[in-house]
């Protein structure tokens, strides 16, 4: 009977967590930049 490769499963979980965390970071960054663009009017208009 084959043994379970726990280290492979752990690495897979860690990579999934890392990917999810990076996607969340990028979403936050996009949201922050979008809010910044809306709030700050271009300098030439005033």
Secondary structure, DSSP 8 states (H G I E B T S, - for coil): -----HHHHHHHHHHHHHHHHHHHHHHHHHHHHHHHHHHS--GGG-
